[in-house]
Amino acid sequence: MKILFVCLGNICRSATADEIMRTLLKKKGLDKTIEIDSAGTSSYHRGDLPDERMRIHASRRGYNLTHLSRPVCTDDFYNFDMILGMDDRIIDTLKDMAPDIETKKKIARMTDYCRTKIVDYVPDPYYGGAQGFENVIDILEDACQGLLESIQDDLNKQCL
């Protein structure tokens, strides 16, 4: 299985989701079974490390954000099984970019996997303060855990 996390610039939300999910998969021994990547709908930050503020906040929780930003490309729609957008604007852009109806079906909202947080989207912390980055990490930890549980449920059903 391959999962792609997407936000606008791929320097805050999707890069953080990428690392949180990698960490969870590694703890469960699923890091060889499930591939993770992230991208942005904009190419403005192509090749950049995640936002320094996000790296600082994430490192306080044990995450090391090293992903280099890249834009979403057409091949992503064919190469990934799930494409998870961080907000409705990103999801609309992804649907516009999807090359066909089948690939459009792979697009979903990241917050649909939240277990305890009641939120419709992952807010962009770029223009906010420290609390915005902490809030994004809180939401993504919850959503990634919910995503992992959903994947494990699917894997268990396949084994039955």
Legacy VTK file of the C-alpha trace (Angstrom):
# vtk DataFile Version 3.0
C-alpha trace
ASCII
DATASET POLYDATA
POINTS 160 float
0.000 0.000 0.000
1.165 3.518 -0.799
-0.141 6.693 0.868
0.496 10.296 -0.204
-0.170 13.222 2.153
-0.801 16.577 0.439
-0.956 20.206 1.538
-0.154 23.469 -0.225
3.633 23.804 -0.005
4.668 20.454 1.511
6.633 22.215 4.255
4.262 22.030 7.233
1.195 19.802 7.315
1.884 17.045 4.773
5.569 16.755 5.687
4.566 16.356 9.331
1.871 13.787 8.529
4.515 11.920 6.506
6.885 11.678 9.487
4.192 10.925 12.086
2.840 8.079 9.948
6.345 6.717 9.286
6.973 6.673 13.030
3.708 4.836 13.746
4.321 2.303 10.974
7.852 1.628 12.204
6.560 0.976 15.754
4.040 -1.538 14.359
6.541 -3.200 12.008
4.563 -2.084 8.954
7.162 0.277 7.511
8.185 -2.296 4.883
4.559 -3.006 3.925
3.217 0.535 3.604
5.013 3.301 1.701
4.544 6.920 2.708
5.311 10.160 0.876
4.113 13.738 0.857
3.786 16.535 -1.677
2.291 19.959 -2.213
-0.123 21.351 -4.763
2.293 24.270 -5.186
5.895 23.965 -6.340
6.982 27.174 -4.598
9.054 25.355 -1.933
10.396 22.577 -4.195
13.516 21.022 -2.644
13.147 22.845 0.690
13.166 21.218 4.098
9.994 21.612 6.172
9.385 24.990 7.788
11.914 25.544 10.589
9.179 26.323 13.117
7.411 23.053 12.306
10.683 21.142 12.603
11.272 22.649 16.057
7.773 21.822 17.320
7.890 18.327 15.826
11.323 17.594 17.297
9.956 18.321 20.772
7.672 15.329 20.229
10.390 13.106 18.829
9.784 13.617 15.105
12.641 14.446 12.743
11.254 16.227 9.676
13.736 15.755 6.829
11.448 15.387 3.792
12.301 17.713 0.910
9.293 19.484 -0.575
8.032 18.398 -3.957
4.930 19.162 -5.994
2.218 16.620 -6.763
2.643 15.155 -10.248
0.363 13.138 -12.518
2.224 9.895 -11.754
1.250 10.266 -8.084
-2.370 9.585 -8.988
-1.372 6.244 -10.493
1.372 5.290 -8.019
-0.497 5.854 -4.737
-3.465 3.964 -3.326
-4.562 6.829 -1.072
-4.077 10.568 -1.519
-4.985 12.463 1.636
-5.561 16.226 1.455
-5.306 18.496 4.467
-8.206 20.827 3.638
-11.027 21.344 1.133
-8.984 23.701 -1.051
-6.270 21.061 -1.409
-8.847 18.347 -2.086
-10.535 20.462 -4.772
-7.159 21.120 -6.401
-6.294 17.412 -6.290
-9.629 16.506 -7.874
-8.968 19.041 -10.638
-5.519 17.520 -11.180
-6.700 13.890 -11.175
-6.307 12.433 -14.664
-9.474 10.300 -14.537
-12.427 9.160 -12.438
-10.596 6.141 -10.973
-7.694 8.199 -9.660
-10.100 10.820 -8.289
-11.579 8.074 -6.053
-8.232 7.801 -4.232
-8.547 11.327 -2.812
-9.815 11.716 0.760
-9.704 14.177 3.655
-7.015 13.589 6.278
-9.324 14.562 9.117
-11.781 11.809 8.166
-9.428 9.565 10.138
-9.478 11.616 13.345
-10.600 9.604 16.364
-10.808 12.212 19.104
-10.388 15.595 17.419
-13.552 17.075 15.951
-12.194 19.044 12.997
-13.059 19.377 9.308
-9.545 20.184 8.117
-5.921 20.550 9.163
-5.320 24.319 9.352
-2.242 25.808 7.714
0.005 27.089 10.547
2.378 28.991 8.238
1.175 32.508 9.073
0.299 31.814 12.708
2.144 31.444 15.963
3.505 28.555 17.995
0.062 27.287 19.046
-0.887 26.769 15.393
2.007 24.364 14.878
1.174 22.486 18.071
-2.475 22.233 17.020
-1.513 20.819 13.620
0.678 18.171 15.253
-2.151 17.271 17.668
-4.598 16.839 14.775
-2.134 14.867 12.659
-1.175 12.526 15.492
-4.862 11.747 15.994
-5.597 11.352 12.267
-2.508 9.220 11.615
-3.410 6.919 14.488
-6.926 6.612 13.090
-5.534 5.951 9.614
-3.257 3.245 10.992
-6.192 1.601 12.788
-8.226 1.697 9.565
-5.375 0.102 7.620
-4.891 -2.579 10.278
-8.630 -3.346 10.202
-8.445 -3.722 6.409
-5.373 -5.968 6.673
-7.108 -8.137 9.280
-10.172 -8.495 7.053
-7.972 -9.591 4.158
-6.431 -12.305 6.350
-9.809 -13.769 7.328
LINES 1 161
160 0 1 2 3 4 5 6 7 8 9 10 11 12 13 14 15 16 17 18 19 20 21 22 23 24 25 26 27 28 29 30 31 32 33 34 35 36 37 38 39 40 41 42 43 44 45 46 47 48 49 50 51 52 53 54 55 56 57 58 59 60 61 62 63 64 65 66 67 68 69 70 71 72 73 74 75 76 77 78 79 80 81 82 83 84 85 86 87 88 89 90 91 92 93 94 95 96 97 98 99 100 101 102 103 104 105 106 107 108 109 110 111 112 113 114 115 116 117 118 119 120 121 122 123 124 125 126 127 128 129 130 131 132 133 134 135 136 137 138 139 140 141 142 143 144 145 146 147 148 149 150 151 152 153 154 155 156 157 158 159
